[in-house]
Amino acid sequence: MSRRFYFIFGIILIVLVASLFQLKHQVVILEKKLSQNQLMITKEKEALKVLKAEWSYLSNPNRIEALSKNFLNLEIVNIKQIGDIEKIPFYIQKNIEEIK
Protein backbone atom coordinates (compact mmCIF):
# COMPACT_ATOMS: atom_id res chain seq x y z
CA MET A 1 0.00 0.00 0.00
CA SER A 2 1.22 3.42 -0.79
CA ARG A 3 1.81 6.37 1.48
CA ARG A 4 -0.89 8.25 -0.32
CA PHE A 5 -3.50 5.64 0.74
CA TYR A 6 -2.41 5.84 4.39
CA PHE A 7 -2.47 9.62 4.30
CA ILE A 8 -6.01 9.70 2.85
CA PHE A 9 -7.14 6.99 5.27
CA GLY A 10 -5.68 9.01 8.19
CA ILE A 11 -7.45 12.20 7.07
CA ILE A 12 -10.75 10.34 6.75
CA LEU A 13 -10.24 8.79 10.19
CA ILE A 14 -9.53 12.19 11.78
CA VAL A 15 -12.61 13.71 10.13
CA LEU A 16 -14.79 10.82 11.36
CA VAL A 17 -13.47 11.09 14.93
CA ALA A 18 -14.02 14.86 14.96
CA SER A 19 -17.56 14.56 13.60
CA LEU A 20 -18.42 11.79 16.11
CA PHE A 21 -17.11 13.97 18.95
CA GLN A 22 -19.21 16.90 17.73
CA LEU A 23 -22.26 14.65 17.40
CA LYS A 24 -21.77 13.34 20.95
CA HIS A 25 -21.49 16.90 22.23
CA GLN A 26 -24.74 17.90 20.49
CA VAL A 27 -26.51 14.85 21.92
CA VAL A 28 -25.40 15.78 25.44
CA ILE A 29 -26.71 19.32 24.99
CA LEU A 30 -30.03 18.02 23.65
CA GLU A 31 -30.37 15.59 26.56
CA LYS A 32 -29.87 18.47 29.02
CA LYS A 33 -32.54 20.50 27.23
CA LEU A 34 -34.87 17.49 27.26
CA SER A 35 -34.50 17.02 31.00
CA GLN A 36 -35.10 20.74 31.57
CA ASN A 37 -38.22 20.63 29.40
CA GLN A 38 -39.52 17.57 31.23
CA LEU A 39 -38.96 19.36 34.54
CA MET A 40 -40.83 22.41 33.25
CA ILE A 41 -43.70 20.22 32.06
CA THR A 42 -43.93 18.61 35.48
CA LYS A 43 -44.02 22.03 37.18
CA GLU A 44 -46.71 23.25 34.78
CA LYS A 45 -48.82 20.16 35.45
CA GLU A 46 -48.59 20.83 39.18
CA ALA A 47 -49.54 24.47 38.62
CA LEU A 48 -52.53 23.32 36.53
CA LYS A 49 -53.67 21.06 39.35
CA VAL A 50 -53.50 23.99 41.77
CA LEU A 51 -55.40 26.25 39.38
CA LYS A 52 -58.11 23.63 38.87
CA ALA A 53 -58.49 23.27 42.64
CA GLU A 54 -58.73 27.04 43.05
CA TRP A 55 -61.26 27.29 40.23
CA SER A 56 -63.44 24.59 41.74
CA TYR A 57 -63.37 26.46 45.06
CA LEU A 58 -64.07 29.86 43.49
CA SER A 59 -66.91 28.58 41.31
CA ASN A 60 -68.66 26.75 44.15
CA PRO A 61 -72.36 27.73 43.91
CA ASN A 62 -72.75 28.05 47.70
CA ARG A 63 -69.81 30.46 47.86
CA ILE A 64 -71.13 32.51 44.94
CA GLU A 65 -74.57 32.70 46.55
CA ALA A 66 -73.08 33.92 49.85
CA LEU A 67 -70.99 36.53 48.05
CA SER A 68 -73.99 37.76 46.07
CA LYS A 69 -76.01 38.17 49.27
CA ASN A 70 -73.20 40.12 50.92
CA PHE A 71 -72.17 42.42 48.07
CA LEU A 72 -74.92 42.72 45.48
CA ASN A 73 -77.88 43.79 47.67
CA LEU A 74 -80.37 42.23 45.30
CA GLU A 75 -84.06 42.23 46.22
CA ILE A 76 -87.17 40.68 44.78
CA VAL A 77 -88.88 42.94 42.25
CA ASN A 78 -92.22 44.40 43.33
CA ILE A 79 -95.11 44.72 40.91
CA LYS A 80 -95.01 48.50 41.48
CA GLN A 81 -91.52 48.62 39.99
CA ILE A 82 -92.70 47.30 36.63
CA GLY A 83 -93.78 49.96 34.15
CA ASP A 84 -94.24 50.75 30.48
CA ILE A 85 -91.29 51.35 28.22
CA GLU A 86 -92.95 54.47 26.85
CA LYS A 87 -92.47 56.19 30.23
CA ILE A 88 -88.67 55.94 29.93
CA PRO A 89 -87.22 59.25 28.72
CA PHE A 90 -85.00 58.77 25.71
CA TYR A 91 -82.74 61.80 25.64
CA ILE A 92 -81.16 60.80 22.36
CA GLN A 93 -84.47 61.09 20.54
CA LYS A 94 -85.19 64.47 22.12
CA ASN A 95 -81.81 65.80 21.02
CA ILE A 96 -82.38 64.60 17.48
CA GLU A 97 -85.81 66.30 17.38
CA GLU A 98 -84.28 69.55 18.69
CA ILE A 99 -81.67 69.51 15.92
CA LYS A 100 -84.35 69.17 13.21
N, C-alpha and C positions, 0 to 999 in steps of 0.2 A: 504494500500500500504506500502511496506517496505522501509526502509531507502536506501537500495541498489538501488531500482528503482529511487528514487529521486536523488541520487548521480549520477547515469548514465544519467538521464534526464538533470541534471545540467551541466554535462561535455559536453553533446551533444549540449546544448543550448549555452554554452560558445564558443565551436568550431564554431558553426554556426554564432554567432555574430562576432567573429574574422575574419572568412572568408568573411562575407558580408562587413565588414569594409575594408578589403584588396581589395576586388573586387571594392568597391566604389572608393578607392584611385587610383587603376589602371585605372578606367574609367575617372577620373578627369585628370590624366596624358595624356591619349590618346586624350581627348577632347582638351587639350592645344596643343598637337602636330598637331591635325587636323586643328585647327585654324591657327597655324603657317604655315602649308603646304598650306592652302587656301590663306593666305596672300602672300606667295612666288609665288604661281601660278598666282595670280593677278598681281604681279610685273613683272613676266616673260611675261605675255600677253601684258602688257604695253610696255615692252622693245621690244617685237616682232613687235608691231605696229610702234614703232619708227624706227626699222631696216628696215621694209618694206617701210616706207616713204623715208628713206635715199636711199635705193636701187632703188626705182622708180626715185628719183632725179638723182642719179649717172648713171643710165642706160638710161637716156633720150637721144634719138638719136641726137637731136640738140646740146646738150652739148658735146657729144662724137665727133661729127663732128667738133665743134669749137676747142676742145682740139687737135684733130688730125691735124688740119690746123696749130695750134700754135706750136706744139712740134714735129711732125713727119717729116715735110718738104718733103712731098711726091709730086712727079711731074708725069705728064703723060709721058709714055714711048714713045720715038722716035723710028722710024723704024731703025735708024742707031745703036741703042743699042741692037738690036736683032741679034744674031749670031748663028753659028753652035756649037754644043756641042763638036765636035772634036777639036776645037780651045782652049778648056779649058785645061790647063796643070794639069795633074793628077800626083802629086808628089809621091803618094803611088806606082803607077805602075812603075815609074822610079826607085824608090828605090828597088823594088823587082827585076827588070831586072838587076840592078847593082850587087845585091847579087848573082845572078845566074852566 
